[in-house]
Amino acid sequence: MYFSLPNKLPEKYPPSPPPDVVPQYCPNFHIATPTILKNCLNRYMYVWLYIGDTFWFFPLELDQHFVSGHIWTGNRWIVRRFSWRLIDCFY
């Protein structure tokens, strides 16, 4: 399973839906590392995973293996956690 619920549900929610425009895929535009992802906490980001999934993400927590936050489903935010190593690139 690629996605799971975090151990502790975050209390902070994104202030609004994500932008309407989906960025164009650009391989290696941003390579995901904990150092880089740490600067993206509490901000909107568009994510492309190696497994083919793409989505708007509002990350809240990061540890050495996982990133947790809100994923936009198209009409609402849901809380999810996944390995940051699955991220191909992000904007």
C-alpha positions in Angstrom: 0.0 0.0 0.0 1.4 3.3 -1.0 -0.7 5.6 1.1 -1.7 5.4 4.7 -3.2 7.5 7.4 -0.6 9.2 9.6 -0.3 8.0 13.2 -1.6 11.4 14.5 -4.0 13.3 12.4 -2.9 16.9 11.8 -4.9 19.7 13.2 -3.9 22.3 10.6 -5.8 22.3 7.3 -5.0 24.1 4.1 -6.6 27.6 4.0 -8.3 27.0 0.6 -8.4 24.6 -2.4 -5.2 24.4 -4.4 -4.6 26.5 -7.5 -6.8 25.7 -10.6 -3.8 25.3 -12.9 -1.9 22.0 -12.9 1.8 22.6 -13.6 3.4 20.8 -16.6 5.5 17.7 -15.8 9.2 18.5 -15.8 11.3 15.5 -14.8 13.9 16.3 -12.2 12.5 19.8 -11.8 12.8 19.3 -8.0 14.3 16.2 -6.7 12.8 15.2 -3.4 15.1 15.0 -0.4 14.2 15.7 3.3 16.1 18.9 3.2 14.3 20.3 0.2 10.9 19.0 1.3 11.3 20.6 4.7 11.2 24.0 3.0 7.8 23.0 1.4 5.9 22.3 4.6 2.7 24.2 5.0 2.7 25.2 1.3 0.8 23.9 -1.8 2.9 21.7 -4.0 2.0 19.6 -7.0 3.5 16.1 -6.8 4.3 13.4 -9.4 5.0 10.0 -8.0 7.1 7.3 -9.6 4.0 5.0 -9.4 2.1 7.4 -11.7 -0.1 9.3 -9.3 -0.2 13.1 -9.4 -2.0 15.4 -7.0 -1.9 18.7 -5.2 -0.4 18.2 -1.7 -0.2 20.3 1.4 2.6 18.7 3.5 2.6 19.2 7.2 5.1 16.7 8.7 8.2 15.0 7.5 10.4 12.4 9.0 13.2 10.3 7.7 10.9 7.9 5.8 7.5 9.6 5.3 5.7 12.8 4.5 2.2 13.5 5.9 -0.3 16.1 4.9 -3.4 16.7 2.8 -4.0 15.5 -0.7 -6.6 17.3 -2.8 -9.2 14.8 -4.3 -10.8 17.4 -6.7 -13.4 18.5 -4.2 -11.9 18.1 -0.7 -8.7 17.6 1.2 -7.9 14.1 2.7 -5.1 13.3 5.1 -2.5 10.8 3.9 1.1 9.7 4.5 3.5 8.2 2.0 7.2 7.6 1.5 8.9 10.7 0.3 11.1 8.4 -1.8 8.1 7.8 -4.1 8.2 11.4 -5.3 9.5 11.7 -8.8 9.3 15.5 -8.9 7.3 18.3 -7.6 6.4 21.9 -8.3 
